[in-house]
Amino acid sequence: MNKAFTKESDNEDDEQDNVAEEPTRAQPAGVRNYITPNGLQRLRDELRFLLTRERPAVTQVVAWAAGNGDRSENADYQYGKRRLREIDRRIRFLTKRIDAAEVVDPEAPRVGRAATHVFFGATVRYANTAGTERVVRIVGLDEIDLDRNYVSWVSPLARALTKAGPGDSVILRAPGSTEQLEILEVRYERIPMEQFSEPRGAEAAPKVK
C-alpha cells in the first residue's frame, strides 16, 4: 500500500500540530496485530473513504476559504485546517494498522486442538460459578465491540480462556478479584462485523463509479 499522501500546509498561518498519533488501543510492543477478514475490510473501507472522498472534499473547502480574506479570522478556513490534520492522523493510523495486520479467518479449516480449544477467532460459551452463561467472541484490537461481546484477544478475559477447551475451568483475574469460569462450548464460525459507514455530516466528494 502506498503510504504517501499530500498534506496541506501553510507555514505562515498554520498552527503547529503537536497532537500525538492516534493510540493503538494499548497494544503491547511486539505483539502481532491479529484481525479477522471482515475487520480488515472495514479498516480498508474507512481508509479508502478518507483518501478518495473526505480529504479531497475538505481540501477543496480549505482552498475556497483561503481566498475569502483574513485567514486568522476565517472560521471555515480554521476548521478546515483542523479537520485536515485530524484526517491525516487517522490516515497514518489506519495505514499502520493495515500494514501490520495478520489476518486469521475463523471459518478456515482447523484440526486438533486448534479446532476445539480457544484461540483467536473463537466463539466461546462459558459459565461462572453462579451458573450464569455468556457467549463472547475473541477478536482483534480494532474489532472490539462490547455491545456484541466482542473482546480483544489480549484482554484479561481472552487470556484466561485461551488454550482452554470444553469442560475446562479457568481463573479470570481482575483488579481486586478473581472468578472461576467453566468452558461449555468452543466454536469457529463467521464473526459478523459492522461495515464502515460514512459518518453523518462528513464532507465528502462524490463516489467514483
DOVOLO-312787 format. One record per residue: chain; residue number from 1; x, z negated, y negated of N, C-alpha, C in turn. Coordinates in pm, 1 decimal. Layout:
REM residues N
  chaine  num        nX        nZ        nY       caX       caZ       caY        cX        cZ        cY
       A  NUM         X         Z         Y         X         Z         Y         X         Z         Y
...
REM end
This chain:
REM residues 209
  chaine  num        nX        nZ        nY       caX       caZ       caY        cX        cZ        cY
       A    1      84.1       0.0     118.8       0.0       0.0       0.0      87.3       0.0    -123.5
       A    2      47.0      80.1    -218.9     121.2      86.0    -344.2      85.8     -34.0    -429.2
       A    3     182.8    -120.7    -456.9     155.9    -241.6    -531.8     155.9    -216.7    -681.7
       A    4     201.9     -99.3    -721.6     218.8     -74.4    -864.2      85.7     -53.1    -932.5
       A    5      73.8    -107.0   -1054.2     -41.0     -78.6   -1137.1       2.9     -91.7   -1281.5
       A    6     -66.5     -21.1   -1368.2     -27.7     -20.7   -1508.4     -88.4    -138.8   -1578.6
       A    7      -7.5    -217.5   -1645.2     -56.3    -334.3   -1717.2     -55.5    -306.4   -1866.1
       A    8    -172.8    -324.6   -1928.7    -181.3    -304.4   -2072.1    -102.6    -413.1   -2143.2
       A    9     -31.2    -378.6   -2249.5      40.5    -480.1   -2324.8      46.5    -440.5   -2470.1
       A   10      39.9    -540.0   -2556.2      54.9    -522.7   -2698.4     142.2    -637.8   -2745.3
       A   11     272.9    -619.8   -2741.1     363.5    -729.8   -2768.0     340.5    -793.5   -2904.5
       A   12     291.7    -713.8   -3001.3     278.8    -767.6   -3135.7     160.5    -861.5   -3151.7
       A   13      53.7    -843.9   -3068.9     -57.6    -934.4   -3082.6    -111.7    -990.4   -2952.4
       A   14     -51.2    -960.5   -2842.7     -99.8   -1012.9   -2715.1     -35.4   -1147.9   -2689.6
       A   15    -119.0   -1250.1   -2671.7     -65.5   -1384.0   -2648.4       7.4   -1388.5   -2515.7
       A   16     105.6   -1475.2   -2506.2     185.6   -1485.4   -2383.7      98.9   -1539.9   -2271.2
       A   17     112.3   -1478.9   -2157.3      31.5   -1519.4   -2042.5     112.9   -1612.0   -1953.8
       A   18      81.6   -1741.4   -1962.5     156.0   -1840.3   -1884.8      75.3   -1895.0   -1768.7
       A   19     -38.1   -1832.7   -1738.2    -121.1   -1881.1   -1629.3     -54.2   -1851.3   -1496.7
       A   20     -52.4   -1948.9   -1408.6      14.3   -1932.9   -1279.6     -60.8   -1833.9   -1192.5
       A   21      10.5   -1779.2   -1094.7     -53.0   -1690.0    -998.4    -164.2   -1764.3    -924.7
       A   22    -264.5   -1689.1    -881.8    -377.0   -1748.8    -811.9    -327.3   -1816.5    -684.4
       A   23    -368.4   -1941.9    -658.4    -322.8   -2012.5    -539.1    -375.7   -1947.0    -412.6
       A   24    -302.7   -1959.6    -304.7    -343.3   -1900.7    -177.5    -405.2   -2005.8     -85.8
       A   25    -497.9   -2084.3    -141.5    -568.7   -2185.9     -64.5    -472.4   -2276.7      11.9
       A   26    -360.5   -2310.0     -52.9    -265.5   -2407.8       0.9    -215.2   -2369.4     139.1
       A   27    -186.6   -2244.0     162.4    -132.4   -2202.2     290.8       9.7   -2253.1     304.3
       A   28      40.9   -2322.4     413.0     176.7   -2374.2     431.5     279.0   -2261.8     432.2
       A   29     395.4   -2289.8     376.1     501.4   -2188.8     370.5     540.2   -2146.1     510.8
       A   30     555.0   -2015.5     528.8     597.7   -1963.1     657.8     486.5   -1945.1     758.6
       A   31     364.9   -1987.1     724.9     252.8   -1974.2     817.2     193.4   -1833.9     805.8
       A   32     162.0   -1773.6     917.1     108.5   -1637.8     917.3     -31.0   -1633.6     855.8
       A   33     -63.2   -1520.6     794.9    -193.8   -1502.9     731.8    -288.5   -1433.1     828.9
       A   34    -335.4   -1508.5     928.1    -430.8   -1452.4    1023.1    -564.0   -1426.5     953.7
       A   35    -629.8   -1316.7     993.8    -757.6   -1280.3     934.2    -833.2   -1191.2    1031.9
       A   36    -965.0   -1192.8    1027.2   -1044.4   -1105.6    1113.0   -1055.2    -967.3    1049.9
       A   37   -1090.3    -864.9    1127.3   -1104.8    -730.0    1069.3   -1205.7    -725.5     954.7
       A   38   -1318.0    -795.2     970.0   -1419.4    -794.6     865.0   -1369.3    -865.3     738.5
       A   39   -1292.5    -971.5     756.2   -1238.3   -1042.2     641.1   -1138.0    -957.4     565.0
       A   40   -1054.3    -884.6     638.5    -956.2    -796.8     573.2   -1026.3    -683.8     498.7
       A   41   -1131.5    -629.5     556.7   -1204.6    -522.3     489.7   -1265.2    -570.6     359.1
       A   42   -1311.2    -694.4     356.3   -1368.5    -748.6     233.3   -1263.0    -758.4     123.5
       A   43   -1141.9    -801.3     158.6   -1033.9    -807.1      60.6   -1001.5    -667.4       8.9
       A   44    -995.6    -570.0     100.2    -964.4    -432.7      59.9   -1072.4    -374.9     -30.6
       A   45   -1198.3    -406.4      -1.5   -1307.8    -355.7     -84.2   -1300.1    -413.8    -225.1
       A   46   -1266.9    -542.3    -235.8   -1254.5    -602.6    -369.0   -1138.1    -541.8    -445.6
       A   47   -1025.6    -522.5    -377.7    -909.6    -463.4    -443.7    -940.9    -322.5    -492.3
       A   48   -1007.8    -244.8    -409.9   -1044.4    -108.7    -449.2   -1136.6    -109.8    -571.5
       A   49   -1232.2    -202.0    -575.0   -1322.6    -213.0    -688.7   -1245.5    -244.5    -816.9
       A   50   -1150.4    -338.5    -808.0   -1073.2    -375.5    -926.6    -987.5    -259.7    -976.6
       A   51    -921.7    -190.0    -883.6    -828.9     -83.6    -921.7    -898.5      42.0    -971.5
       A   52   -1009.3      77.7    -908.9   -1070.1     206.8    -939.1   -1190.8     199.1   -1031.8
       A   53   -1247.5      78.2   -1049.4   -1368.3      70.8   -1130.4   -1361.2     -33.2   -1241.6
       A   54   -1332.5    -160.3   -1207.0   -1339.1    -260.9   -1314.0   -1221.8    -250.7   -1411.4
       A   55   -1099.5    -236.2   -1359.3    -986.2    -230.7   -1451.8    -993.3    -109.3   -1544.8
       A   56   -1023.0      11.5   -1493.7   -1036.5     125.7   -1585.2   -1145.1     104.5   -1690.9
       A   57   -1257.2      41.5   -1652.4   -1366.0      19.5   -1747.5   -1324.9     -78.4   -1856.1
       A   58   -1258.8    -188.4   -1817.0   -1216.4    -287.9   -1915.6   -1107.4    -229.5   -2005.3
       A   59   -1017.6    -150.6   -1948.0    -912.9     -86.1   -2027.6    -974.1       3.3   -2134.9
       A   60   -1079.9      72.7   -2098.6   -1147.5     160.5   -2194.6   -1209.7      78.5   -2307.3
       A   61   -1269.8     -35.6   -2274.2   -1329.5    -121.7   -2376.1   -1222.4    -174.6   -2470.5
       A   62   -1107.0    -215.3   -2414.5    -998.6    -266.9   -2496.9    -947.0    -159.0   -2591.7
       A   63    -933.9     -36.8   -2540.0    -885.8      72.8   -2624.2    -983.8     100.9   -2738.0
       A   64   -1113.2      95.3   -2706.8   -1214.5     115.6   -2811.3   -1209.5       4.1   -2915.0
       A   65   -1198.9    -122.8   -2866.5   -1198.8    -237.9   -2957.1   -1074.3    -240.5   -3044.0
       A   66    -961.9    -189.5   -2992.0    -836.4    -190.9   -3067.3    -845.7    -107.5   -3193.8
       A   67    -935.8     -10.8   -3194.4    -948.7      75.4   -3311.1   -1049.9      26.2   -3412.1
       A   68   -1101.2     -95.2   -3389.5   -1206.1    -147.2   -3477.2   -1157.1    -257.5   -3570.3
       A   69   -1039.8    -238.9   -3629.5    -995.5    -334.1   -3730.5    -900.7    -438.9   -3678.5
       A   70    -896.5    -553.1   -3747.5    -802.8    -662.3   -3721.3    -821.5    -715.7   -3578.8
       A   71    -720.6    -697.3   -3494.8    -731.8    -739.4   -3355.4    -740.4    -890.6   -3341.1
       A   72    -677.8    -964.0   -3431.2    -676.8   -1110.0   -3421.3    -816.2   -1168.5   -3440.4
       A   73    -907.0   -1094.3   -3504.2   -1043.7   -1142.3   -3526.1   -1146.3   -1056.9   -3452.5
       A   74   -1098.0    -975.9   -3360.2   -1185.3    -884.3   -3286.5   -1219.5    -946.6   -3150.9
       A   75   -1341.9    -999.3   -3138.4   -1380.4   -1070.9   -3016.2   -1378.8    -979.7   -2894.4
       A   76   -1424.2    -854.8   -2909.8   -1425.0    -761.6   -2796.7   -1283.3    -736.6   -2747.0
       A   77   -1190.4    -720.2   -2841.7   -1051.1    -694.9   -2804.9    -990.9    -816.2   -2735.4
       A   78   -1009.4    -935.0   -2793.3    -950.1   -1056.1   -2736.0   -1006.7   -1084.7   -2597.1
       A   79   -1139.6   -1070.5   -2581.3   -1199.9   -1093.4   -2449.8   -1149.3    -990.9   -2349.2
       A   80   -1142.0    -864.2   -2392.6   -1095.5    -759.6   -2302.0    -954.1    -782.3   -2253.7
       A   81    -865.5    -826.9   -2344.2    -727.0    -853.6   -2303.4    -720.9    -969.5   -2204.7
       A   82    -800.1   -1073.1   -2230.0    -802.4   -1185.9   -2135.3    -852.9   -1139.4   -1998.8
       A   83    -956.8   -1058.1   -1999.6   -1012.6   -1010.4   -1873.1    -912.8    -922.2   -1799.4
       A   84    -837.1    -840.8   -1871.3    -734.7    -759.2   -1806.1    -630.8    -846.2   -1737.3
       A   85    -589.5    -954.2   -1802.0    -490.6   -1043.0   -1739.0    -547.5   -1107.3   -1613.2
       A   86    -676.4   -1146.9   -1619.3    -740.6   -1203.9   -1500.7    -746.5   -1102.0   -1387.5
       A   87    -782.6    -979.9   -1420.4    -790.7    -873.7   -1319.4    -653.9    -847.7   -1257.7
       A   88    -550.2    -841.4   -1341.3    -416.2    -814.0   -1290.5    -366.4    -925.7   -1199.6
       A   89    -398.6   -1050.4   -1233.2    -359.7   -1161.4   -1145.3    -431.0   -1150.2   -1011.0
       A   90    -559.1   -1116.7   -1015.8    -635.5   -1102.7    -891.8    -583.5    -985.9    -808.9
       A   91    -546.3    -876.4    -872.5    -489.4    -762.4    -800.5    -360.1    -803.6    -730.9
       A   92    -273.4    -875.8    -800.6    -148.5    -920.4    -738.7    -176.4   -1011.5    -619.3
       A   93    -270.6   -1103.5    -638.1    -306.7   -1196.4    -530.9    -358.3   -1121.7    -408.2
       A   94    -454.7   -1031.7    -428.9    -513.3    -958.0    -317.4    -409.6    -870.8    -247.9
       A   95    -322.7    -806.8    -325.3    -219.2    -721.4    -267.0    -127.9    -801.4    -176.0
       A   96     -88.2    -920.5    -220.4      -1.7   -1005.3    -137.6     -72.4   -1048.8     -10.8
       A   97    -199.5   -1087.6     -22.9    -273.4   -1133.6      94.8    -293.1   -1020.4     195.9
       A   98    -323.7    -902.7     146.8    -344.2    -788.6     236.5    -213.9    -748.3     303.2
       A   99    -104.8    -745.3     226.4      24.1    -707.1     282.8      70.5    -806.0     389.9
       A  100      34.3    -934.0     373.0      79.3   -1037.3     466.6     -17.8   -1058.3     583.1
       A  101    -131.0    -987.2     582.0    -235.5   -1011.7     681.5    -192.7    -973.6     822.7
       A  102    -228.7   -1058.7     917.0    -213.0   -1029.9    1060.0    -352.9   -1034.5    1120.7
       A  103    -405.1    -917.1    1154.1    -543.7    -906.2    1198.4    -557.2    -949.7    1344.7
       A  104    -654.8   -1037.4    1367.9    -688.6   -1080.5    1504.0    -837.7   -1054.7    1522.2
       A  105    -871.1    -969.7    1616.6   -1010.3    -932.7    1640.7   -1072.2   -1026.7    1744.8
       A  106   -1171.6   -1107.0    1705.9   -1234.4   -1198.1    1802.6   -1299.1   -1125.5    1919.9
       A  107   -1334.4    -998.2    1900.8   -1401.6    -922.6    2006.8   -1304.2    -854.6    2102.4
       A  108   -1175.8    -860.7    2073.6   -1077.5    -796.0    2161.1   -1075.3    -863.1    2298.4
       A  109   -1053.5    -784.8    2405.3   -1049.3    -842.5    2540.3    -943.8    -952.9    2550.7
       A  110    -978.5   -1059.5    2620.5    -887.8   -1172.4    2638.7    -884.9   -1210.3    2785.6
       A  111    -773.3   -1265.7    2828.4    -760.1   -1309.3    2966.8    -702.8   -1450.2    2969.1
       A  112    -727.7   -1520.6    3079.1    -670.5   -1653.1    3097.9    -720.2   -1753.5    2994.5
       A  113    -631.5   -1842.4    2954.0    -665.9   -1946.8    2858.1    -709.6   -1889.6    2724.0
       A  114    -657.6   -1773.3    2688.1    -693.6   -1712.5    2560.2    -841.4   -1677.6    2553.4
       A  115    -907.2   -1665.6    2668.7   -1048.5   -1630.5    2672.5   -1139.0   -1752.3    2683.0
       A  116   -1083.6   -1866.5    2722.7   -1166.9   -1984.0    2749.5   -1135.4   -2103.2    2660.5
       A  117   -1022.6   -2098.3    2589.6    -982.2   -2210.8    2505.8    -983.7   -2170.8    2358.0
       A  118    -973.0   -2269.4    2272.5    -989.4   -2247.8    2128.2    -860.3   -2196.3    2065.5
       A  119    -870.7   -2077.0    2009.4    -763.3   -2018.8    1928.5    -829.9   -1951.0    1808.9
       A  120    -750.8   -1884.0    1727.5    -806.5   -1816.6    1610.2    -917.3   -1720.5    1652.3
       A  121   -1027.6   -1721.5    1576.4   -1138.9   -1632.1    1604.5   -1243.5   -1689.0    1698.5
       A  122   -1221.8   -1810.3    1746.7   -1316.6   -1869.6    1841.2   -1442.2   -1919.0    1771.3
       A  123   -1553.2   -1909.9    1843.4   -1677.1   -1977.2    1805.2   -1689.9   -2096.9    1898.5
       A  124   -1693.5   -2216.2    1841.3   -1683.9   -2338.9    1920.8   -1806.9   -2426.2    1901.0
       A  125   -1866.5   -2467.3    2011.5   -1974.9   -2565.7    2006.9   -1920.7   -2697.6    2061.3
       A  126   -1938.8   -2803.7    1982.7   -1886.2   -2933.4    2024.2   -1983.7   -3043.0    1985.0
       A  127   -1960.8   -3163.0    2036.7   -2046.8   -3277.3    2006.4   -1960.1   -3397.7    1974.5
       A  128   -2010.9   -3485.0    1885.8   -1940.6   -3609.9    1857.9   -1993.2   -3718.4    1951.0
       A  129   -1944.6   -3840.2    1936.1   -1981.9   -3948.2    2028.7   -2129.1   -3986.9    2016.5
       A  130   -2192.1   -3952.4    1903.8   -2335.1   -3981.6    1886.6   -2422.1   -3873.6    1951.0
       A  131   -2357.4   -3767.1    2002.8   -2431.4   -3660.3    2067.4   -2474.7   -3548.6    1974.2
       A  132   -2434.3   -3559.2    1848.5   -2469.4   -3454.1    1752.1   -2383.7   -3330.9    1776.4
       A  133   -2449.9   -3217.2    1795.4   -2378.5   -3093.3    1821.9   -2358.9   -3011.5    1694.1
       A  134   -2252.1   -2935.2    1693.8   -2222.2   -2848.1    1581.0   -2149.3   -2724.9    1632.6
       A  135   -2170.4   -2611.5    1566.4   -2100.8   -2487.5    1600.8   -2016.9   -2445.3    1480.8
       A  136   -1887.9   -2420.2    1504.2   -1800.1   -2373.1    1397.8   -1729.0   -2247.5    1443.7
       A  137   -1681.9   -2170.3    1346.7   -1603.1   -2051.5    1376.2   -1468.4   -2066.1    1308.7
       A  138   -1362.2   -2033.7    1381.3   -1225.6   -2050.2    1332.1   -1181.4   -1920.1    1267.2
       A  139   -1160.5   -1923.2    1135.9   -1129.9   -1801.2    1061.5   -1005.2   -1820.9     974.0
       A  140    -973.3   -1717.6     895.0    -856.4   -1722.2     807.8    -884.0   -1793.9     677.2
       A  141    -777.8   -1819.4     602.1    -790.4   -1890.2     475.7    -875.4   -1814.3     374.5
       A  142    -877.7   -1682.4     383.4    -955.2   -1601.8     289.6   -1098.4   -1580.1     336.9
       A  143   -1137.2   -1645.6     445.6   -1269.7   -1623.7     503.2   -1353.2   -1751.8     510.6
       A  144   -1301.8   -1860.3     457.0   -1371.3   -1988.4     465.4   -1510.0   -1978.3     402.2
       A  145   -1609.3   -2028.6     472.9   -1746.3   -2033.4     422.0   -1812.2   -2156.4     484.6
       A  146   -1805.4   -2267.6     415.5   -1854.9   -2392.7     472.0   -2005.5   -2391.6     492.1
       A  147   -2078.0   -2310.3     414.5   -2222.9   -2299.7     433.0   -2257.1   -2237.3     568.1
       A  148   -2164.3   -2156.9     621.5   -2187.0   -2091.9     751.4   -2101.1   -2155.4     860.8
       A  149   -2037.6   -2267.8     828.8   -1949.7   -2338.3     923.1   -1831.6   -2252.9     967.9
       A  150   -1776.5   -2175.6     874.4   -1653.3   -2100.5     898.7   -1538.8   -2186.2     844.6
       A  151   -1451.7   -2232.9     932.0   -1344.3   -2322.8     890.2   -1208.6   -2255.9     911.4
       A  152   -1114.9   -2288.4     825.7    -981.4   -2231.6     834.7    -909.4   -2278.5     961.0
       A  153    -830.0   -2189.1    1016.3    -756.1   -2222.6    1138.3    -647.0   -2326.5    1113.1
       A  154    -614.0   -2353.9     986.0    -515.2   -2458.4     955.8    -582.6   -2586.6     907.5
       A  155    -715.4   -2593.5     912.9    -787.1   -2714.5     873.5    -768.3   -2822.3     979.8
       A  156    -786.5   -2949.6     942.7    -774.8   -3058.0    1042.2    -867.5   -3039.7    1161.7
       A  157    -991.4   -2992.7    1137.3   -1084.9   -2972.9    1247.6   -1035.1   -2865.2    1342.4
       A  158    -995.0   -2751.4    1287.9    -947.2   -2642.2    1373.9    -821.9   -2684.3    1450.1
       A  159    -733.0   -2756.2    1385.1    -611.0   -2801.2    1453.6    -645.3   -2895.9    1568.0
       A  160    -746.7   -2980.0    1548.8    -786.7   -3071.8    1656.3    -847.2   -2995.5    1773.7
       A  161    -921.5   -2889.6    1745.4    -988.3   -2813.2    1851.3    -895.9   -2716.0    1923.4
       A  162    -791.4   -2668.5    1854.3    -705.5   -2563.3    1908.3    -645.1   -2600.8    2043.6
       A  163    -651.4   -2506.7    2134.9    -598.4   -2513.7    2271.7    -685.9   -2596.6    2365.9
       A  164    -796.3   -2652.2    2313.8    -888.2   -2726.4    2400.0    -991.4   -2631.7    2459.2
       A  165   -1048.5   -2670.8    2572.2   -1149.0   -2589.0    2639.2   -1271.9   -2670.8    2670.9
       A  166   -1376.7   -2607.2    2725.2   -1499.8   -2677.9    2759.7   -1473.0   -2798.8    2849.5
       A  167   -1532.3   -2911.8    2811.6   -1512.4   -3035.0    2886.6   -1400.9   -3122.6    2833.7
       A  168   -1314.5   -3066.3    2750.0   -1204.5   -3144.7    2692.6   -1255.5   -3231.2    2577.5
       A  169   -1190.5   -3343.9    2557.0   -1215.0   -3430.2    2442.1   -1093.8   -3426.4    2351.3
       A  170   -1118.9   -3420.4    2221.9   -1009.9   -3416.8    2124.2   -1037.1   -3521.7    2017.0
       A  171    -933.3   -3556.0    1944.4    -945.4   -3654.7    1836.9    -926.5   -3584.5    1703.3
       A  172   -1027.2   -3596.5    1617.9   -1018.2   -3543.9    1481.9    -973.9   -3656.5    1390.8
       A  173    -857.4   -3640.2    1331.4    -803.6   -3742.0    1241.3    -824.0   -3698.3    1097.1
       A  174    -898.0   -3779.1    1022.9    -920.5   -3755.4     881.4    -870.9   -3876.6     805.0
       A  175    -847.6   -3861.9     674.8    -800.5   -3977.0     597.1    -892.0   -4098.7     613.6
       A  176    -837.8   -4204.6     671.0    -912.6   -4329.2     685.0   -1005.9   -4335.7     803.5
       A  177   -1007.6   -4232.3     889.4   -1099.3   -4235.8    1003.0   -1051.6   -4144.7    1114.9
       A  178   -1101.7   -4169.9    1233.2   -1080.3   -4081.0    1347.5   -1214.2   -4061.3    1417.8
       A  179   -1229.7   -3945.9    1483.1   -1354.6   -3915.6    1551.6   -1324.2   -3840.1    1679.3
       A  180   -1391.6   -3879.5    1787.3   -1373.4   -3811.0    1914.8   -1478.1   -3701.4    1929.0
       A  181   -1431.7   -3583.6    1968.4   -1520.4   -3468.8    1984.8   -1507.3   -3413.6    2125.6
       A  182   -1617.3   -3369.4    2182.8   -1615.8   -3306.7    2315.6   -1648.0   -3158.8    2300.3
       A  183   -1561.2   -3073.9    2356.5   -1583.1   -2930.1    2352.4   -1689.1   -2893.4    2455.6
       A  184   -1795.5   -2827.2    2410.4   -1903.7   -2788.4    2500.7   -1896.9   -2641.4    2539.4
       A  185   -1855.5   -2555.9    2444.4   -1854.3   -2411.8    2470.9   -1756.0   -2343.2    2378.1
       A  186   -1686.7   -2243.7    2431.8   -1594.7   -2161.7    2352.3   -1629.5   -2015.6    2376.6
       A  187   -1657.9   -1942.2    2268.9   -1692.6   -1801.0    2281.0   -1603.7   -1718.6    2187.5
       A  188   -1585.4   -1593.0    2224.9   -1517.8   -1497.5    2136.9   -1612.0   -1380.7    2116.3
       A  189   -1657.0   -1364.3    1992.3   -1756.6   -1264.2    1959.2   -1737.3   -1222.5    1813.8
       A  190   -1811.4   -1121.8    1773.5   -1802.2   -1075.1    1634.9   -1838.8   -1187.0    1539.1
       A  191   -1758.2   -1204.5    1433.7   -1787.2   -1305.0    1331.4   -1841.9   -1231.0    1208.8
       A  192   -1971.1   -1243.2    1181.8   -2028.3   -1174.3    1065.4   -1962.1   -1222.6     936.5
       A  193   -1935.3   -1131.6     847.7   -1869.8   -1165.7     721.9   -1948.8   -1102.7     607.6
       A  194   -1978.3   -1182.4     505.9   -2049.1   -1128.7     390.3   -1963.0   -1023.3     322.7
       A  195   -2019.5    -905.6     301.6   -1944.1    -796.6     241.1   -1919.3    -822.3      93.6
       A  196   -1811.2    -762.9      42.3   -1784.7    -774.2    -100.5   -1895.2    -701.1    -177.2
       A  197   -1941.7    -764.3    -283.0   -2041.3    -700.7    -368.7   -1994.6    -708.7    -513.1
       A  198   -2030.2    -608.3    -589.0   -1989.3    -601.6    -728.8   -2043.8    -722.2    -804.7
       A  199   -1958.5    -798.5    -873.8   -2006.4    -916.5    -947.8   -2107.7    -877.7   -1054.2
       A  200   -2207.3    -959.6   -1072.7   -2307.5    -932.5   -1174.7   -2243.6    -939.0   -1313.5
       A  201   -2273.3    -842.3   -1394.7   -2221.0    -841.9   -1530.8   -2081.6    -785.5   -1543.8
       A  202   -2020.9    -739.3   -1434.9   -1884.5    -687.2   -1441.6   -1883.2    -550.1   -1507.3
       A  203   -1780.8    -528.1   -1590.6   -1758.7    -393.9   -1643.7   -1712.3    -305.4   -1528.2
       A  204   -1770.9    -190.0   -1513.1   -1731.1    -105.4   -1400.5   -1751.1      40.9   -1433.5
       A  205   -1648.7     120.0   -1402.5   -1659.6     265.1   -1416.6   -1752.4     317.0   -1306.0
       A  206   -1812.7     433.4   -1323.9   -1900.0     488.8   -1220.9   -1824.8     508.9   -1089.4
       A  207   -1896.8     495.5    -979.6   -1837.7     518.5    -848.9   -1796.4     664.1    -835.3
       A  208   -1680.2     683.7    -770.8   -1633.0     819.9    -744.9   -1694.4     866.2    -615.2
       A  209   -1769.0     977.2    -619.6   -1834.7    1027.2    -498.1   -1744.7    1123.8    -424.1
REM end
